[in-house]
């Protein structure tokens, strides 16, 4: 009997990256356009921060001014050796967040089903797989769509009680 695919555990996906020769857990975030380093990690990694202009906006958070930028930071991930640019931000949940900038630069595909990254290589390098480290977070993460659904459910069940319904977070592209 075919049992189907294995049950997937809902976790965030991390890899261990060496930054300036020091290991650090990195969150792979396909929703992030750029790559960010928590300001608390700059000294530990021995990085030099340059002034930069710009702001970063995370979901459900007000925009914040960047704390600078580090450029051409040496990194190693599996057989990949290269350098990346990191924007410095106040991040309370993760040490480094790499987004589409890193994935495009390294020709990398995220494969959640197999819990790995597929690095296709560049300049004749061989493709390779990098296993991800599944780490459950303490806080429960919910999407804007889940929040909107919870607000609608709560609003309909509390209509008889004459209470104001909760305000749902704005969603993109849905009217």
FENLINDA-V473967 format. One record per helix or strand of 2 or more residues. SS is the DSSP state (alpha for helix, beta for strand). FROM is the first residue (numbers start at 1). TO is the last residue. Records with the same first field share a line. If there is no record, write none. Layout:
SS=FROM-TO, FROM-TO
This chain:
beta=12-19, 22-28, 36-38, 55-56, 64-65, 69-77, 80-89, 96-98, 108-111, 116-119, 128-131, 133-135
alpha=39-41, 100-105, 112-114, 144-161
